[in-house]
């Protein structure tokens, strides 16, 4: 079992939008691999969404509802990416040896 400060923030939220954490030393375990795969999907989705956003924003005839939907999708993707970045940053800090 890992220490409280070494728990992994998972790329999904729990009931009420609360963060979910994984407590394990097994980076190759099922839940760790699942989290890695979901993070990869989230990153890929953000890349695709960015391409769509650039095209939509360049379209002078884009409908207001399309722009609103795009804004919501971008906000969702940004929320996912911030969670991934936070989790990976924490994992990097936790993997560095502690100096005395």
C-alpha positions in Angstrom: 0.0 0.0 0.0 1.3 3.5 -0.8 1.5 6.4 1.5 -1.4 9.0 1.4 0.8 11.5 -0.5 1.7 8.9 -3.1 -1.8 7.9 -4.1 -2.6 8.3 -7.8 -5.3 10.7 -9.0 -7.4 8.7 -11.4 -8.6 10.2 -14.7 -12.3 10.0 -13.7 -14.3 11.4 -10.9 -16.6 9.7 -8.4 -20.1 10.5 -7.2 -20.7 14.3 -7.0 -17.6 15.0 -9.1 -15.2 14.1 -6.2 -11.7 12.9 -7.2 -10.9 9.2 -7.2 -7.5 7.9 -6.1 -5.7 4.6 -6.5 -3.5 3.3 -3.7 -1.1 0.7 -5.1 2.5 0.0 -5.6 1.8 -2.0 -8.7 2.1 0.3 -11.7 1.4 -2.7 -14.0 -1.8 -3.7 -12.1 -5.2 -3.7 -13.8 -6.4 -0.4 -12.3 -3.1 1.4 -13.2 -3.3 0.1 -16.8 -6.9 1.1 -17.0 -6.1 4.6 -15.8 -3.2 4.8 -18.3 -5.5 3.8 -21.1 -8.2 6.2 -20.2 -5.6 9.1 -19.9 -4.4 8.2 -23.4 -7.9 8.3 -24.8 -8.5 11.7 -23.1 -5.4 13.1 -24.6 -6.3 11.8 -28.0 -9.8 13.2 -27.7 -8.4 16.6 -26.8 -6.1 16.6 -29.8 -9.0 15.8 -32.1 -11.2 18.4 -30.4 -8.6 21.0 -30.9 -8.5 20.4 -34.6 -12.3 20.6 -34.8 -12.2 23.8 -32.7 -9.7 25.5 -35.0 -11.9 24.7 -38.0 -15.1 25.8 -36.3 -13.6 29.1 -35.1 -12.3 29.8 -38.6 -15.9 29.3 -40.0 -17.6 32.7 -40.2 -20.9 30.9 -40.7 -20.7 28.7 -37.6 -23.9 28.6 -35.7 -24.2 30.0 -32.2 -25.3 26.6 -30.9 -22.3 24.9 -32.5 -20.0 27.4 -30.8 -21.7 26.8 -27.4 -21.4 23.0 -27.8 -17.8 23.4 -28.8 -17.2 25.6 -25.7 -18.7 22.9 -23.4 -16.7 20.2 -25.1 -13.5 22.2 -24.8 -14.2 22.9 -21.1 -14.7 19.1 -20.5 -11.5 18.2 -22.4 -9.6 20.9 -20.5 -10.9 19.5 -17.2 -9.8 16.0 -18.2 -6.3 17.3 -19.3 -5.8 19.2 -16.0 -6.6 16.0 -14.1 -4.1 14.0 -16.2 -1.5 16.7 -15.8 -2.0 16.9 -12.0 -1.9 13.1 -11.7 1.3 12.8 -13.8 3.0 15.6 -12.0 2.2 14.0 -8.7 3.5 10.7 -10.0 6.7 12.4 -11.1 7.2 14.0 -7.7 6.4 10.8 -5.8 8.9 8.8 -7.9 11.9 11.1 -7.2 14.1 9.9 -4.3 13.7 11.9 -1.1 16.8 13.7 0.1 17.7 14.0 3.7 
